[in-house]
């Protein structure tokens, strides 16, 4: 059964060979954390061999080299493991449309699906933090003074930082709606609400 509260879900991040699985790009790393009542209870991280060489740009951008990938398990094997990790939980990613495309594509290759719904921390942040100078993950971590140590553009680190940002946003929302538990459905509605209607939506809860 999928949890209905927004503090119990799976936060995930992909590193990939490019921008679009429709153009033949593949995942090369997945990282994820599972939250229960706002606490990280389990982590998942794996490189995956896409069966093709990655460009020097991707090597430099992610730090993931062709040599590292040559020793990694194939995508299909890793995604079988991740499907078990994910279970029926709802899902969150920063710029979720990107990660959802690759999740759908990689799971589709092994005839797997998932039952949870997606939420996008980027879309939520654009509505909650309208004065932020940027809504990129690293910029939001700095904007909200969230402690971080490590390098962005590796999947587990990015998923952990997204989880910290997510819980910060839930805390901010809970203060507005004066409720400890924030429903996942409210987050989904918020992410599609015009910016001028955010306060009206939250104050009506």
C-alpha positions in Angstrom: 0.0 0.0 0.0 1.4 3.4 -1.0 1.9 5.8 1.9 -0.2 9.0 1.6 2.0 11.3 3.7 4.7 13.2 1.8 7.4 12.4 4.3 7.4 8.7 3.5 8.6 7.9 -0.1 11.6 7.3 -2.3 13.8 10.1 -3.5 15.8 9.2 -6.6 18.4 10.5 -9.1 19.8 9.3 -12.4 23.1 10.0 -14.1 22.9 9.3 -17.8 24.7 9.3 -21.1 22.6 12.2 -22.3 19.3 14.0 -22.1 16.8 11.7 -23.7 16.1 7.9 -23.8 14.1 8.5 -27.0 17.5 9.5 -28.6 19.1 6.3 -27.3 20.6 7.6 -24.1 20.8 5.3 -21.1 21.2 5.5 -17.4 24.7 5.0 -16.0 24.1 5.4 -12.3 21.1 5.5 -10.0 21.0 6.7 -6.4 18.0 6.8 -4.1 17.0 7.1 -0.4 13.9 5.8 1.2 12.3 8.1 3.7 9.9 7.0 6.5 8.4 9.8 8.5 11.2 12.1 7.3 14.1 9.9 8.2 16.4 8.1 5.7 15.9 4.4 6.5 17.6 2.9 3.4 19.9 3.9 0.6 20.4 2.5 -2.9 23.4 3.3 -5.2 24.7 1.5 -8.3 26.7 2.2 -11.4 25.2 0.5 -14.5 26.9 -0.5 -17.7 24.8 1.0 -20.6 26.5 -1.1 -23.2 28.0 1.9 -24.9 30.8 4.4 -24.3 30.0 7.7 -22.6 31.3 11.0 -23.9 34.2 12.9 -22.4 31.7 15.6 -21.4 29.7 13.1 -19.3 32.9 11.7 -17.8 34.0 15.2 -16.8 30.5 16.3 -15.7 29.8 13.3 -13.4 33.2 11.9 -12.7 31.9 8.5 -14.0 34.4 7.1 -16.4 34.1 4.4 -19.1 36.6 2.3 -17.1 34.3 2.5 -14.0 31.3 1.5 -16.1 33.2 -1.4 -17.7 33.1 -3.1 -14.3 29.5 -2.3 -13.5 26.5 -4.6 -13.8 24.3 -4.1 -16.8 21.3 -1.7 -16.6 18.8 -4.5 -16.6 20.3 -6.2 -13.6 20.5 -3.0 -11.6 17.0 -1.9 -12.4 15.6 -5.3 -11.3 17.2 -4.6 -7.9 15.9 -1.0 -7.9 12.3 -2.1 -8.6 12.4 -4.2 -5.4 13.9 -1.2 -3.5 11.2 1.2 -4.8 8.3 -1.1 -4.1 4.9 0.8 -4.1 6.3 4.0 -2.7 5.6 7.5 -4.1 8.7 9.0 -5.8 10.4 12.4 -5.8 13.2 13.8 -8.0 14.6 17.2 -8.7 13.4 18.0 -12.2 11.3 14.9 -12.1 10.3 14.9 -15.7 14.0 14.0 -16.6 14.3 11.2 -14.1 10.8 9.8 -14.8 11.7 9.5 -18.5 14.7 7.4 -17.7 13.0 5.4 -15.0 10.1 4.5 -17.4 12.6 3.7 -20.2 14.9 1.5 -18.1 12.0 -0.3 -16.4 10.3 -0.8 -19.7 13.3 -2.7 -21.0 12.7 -5.3 -18.3 8.9 -5.2 -18.5 8.6 -3.7 -15.0 6.3 -0.9 -13.8 5.6 1.0 -10.6 2.5 2.0 -8.7 3.7 5.1 -6.9 3.1 8.7 -8.1 5.9 11.2 -8.9 6.4 14.6 -7.4 9.0 17.2 -8.5 11.0 19.1 -5.9 12.0 21.6 -8.5 8.4 22.6 -9.3 7.5 22.7 -5.6 10.5 24.9 -4.9 9.6 27.3 -7.7 6.3 27.9 -5.9 7.5 28.0 -2.3 10.7 30.0 -2.8 9.8 32.4 -5.5 12.5 34.9 -4.4 15.3 32.3 -4.8 18.0 33.4 -7.3 17.9 29.9 -8.9 16.0 26.7 -8.5 18.8 24.4 -9.3 19.4 21.9 -6.6 22.8 23.3 -5.5 21.5 26.8 -5.4 18.5 25.8 -3.3 20.7 24.0 -0.8 22.7 27.2 -0.4 19.5 29.4 -0.3 18.0 27.3 2.5 21.3 26.9 4.4 21.1 23.2 4.2 24.4 21.5 5.3 26.1 19.6 2.4 29.5 18.0 1.9 30.4 16.3 -1.3 30.0 16.7 -5.0 26.8 17.2 -7.0 26.2 15.2 -10.2 26.6 11.8 -8.5 23.3 10.1 -8.0 23.3 9.1 -4.3 24.6 12.5 -3.2 22.1 14.3 -5.3 19.3 12.1 -4.0 20.3 12.8 -0.4 20.5 16.5 -1.0 17.1 16.4 -2.7 15.7 14.5 0.3 17.1 17.2 2.7 15.5 20.0 0.5 12.3 18.0 0.4 12.0 17.8 4.1 12.8 21.5 4.5 10.0 22.3 2.1 7.6 20.0 4.0 8.6 21.8 7.2 7.9 25.1 5.7 4.5 23.9 4.3 3.5 22.4 7.6 4.0 25.8 9.3 1.7 27.4 6.8 -1.1 24.8 7.0 -0.5 24.3 10.7 -0.5 20.6 10.4 2.3 18.2 11.2 1.7 15.8 8.3 1.7 17.1 4.7 -0.4 15.0 2.3 1.4 13.9 -0.9 -1.7 14.9 -2.8 -1.3 18.5 -1.6 2.3 18.5 -2.9 1.1 17.3 -6.3 -1.5 20.0 -6.4 1.0 22.7 -5.3 3.4 21.8 -8.1 0.7 22.6 -10.7 -0.6 25.7 -9.0 0.1 29.1 -10.6 2.6 31.0 -8.4 0.0 33.7 -7.5 -2.3 31.0 -6.1 0.1 29.3 -3.8 -0.9 31.1 -0.6 -4.6 30.7 -1.3 -4.1 26.9 -1.8 -2.0 26.4 1.4 -4.1 28.6 3.6 -7.2 26.8 2.5 -5.8 23.4 3.8 
